[in-house]
Amino acid sequence: MIYFKAFLVGGAICLLGQLLMDLTSHKITPAHILVGFVSGGALLSALGVYQPLVNWAGAGATVPLPGFGHALAQGAIKAVQAKGLLGAFAGGLQAAAVGLTAAIVFGYLIAALFNPRGD
């Protein structure tokens, strides 16, 4: 059942992004979607709304872009509680460090192994 929940929530997030691009005559670009979804995930996390969705849908809520915003916000909140206001600057990156490192390393490996065509 967890796979179904993850598919349902992750698919809904992707559908929302696609609808935003398609129904606005491409005035909302993928860059707007990225910033909006990450910011929205952080805001919903700070309001305490996103964690119940993560608890219910698992990877369906943590893997898409709002999940990254949620991870940044939770890291910042925990670091502020532990280290004070200065924790807000490092906490988000510490919480998302593994995912960011994996993206950089695997992106580099794929770029080194394959020769992209510039068609």
HELIX and SHEET records of a PDB file:
HELIX    1   1 ILE A    2  LEU A   23  1                                  22    
HELIX    2   2 PRO A   30  ALA A   46  1                                  17    
HELIX    3   3 TYR A   50  ALA A   57  1                                   8    
HELIX    4   4 ALA A   59  THR A   62  1                                   4    
HELIX    5   5 LEU A   65  LYS A   83  1                                  19    
HELIX    6   6 GLY A   87  LEU A  113  1                                  27    
END                                                                             
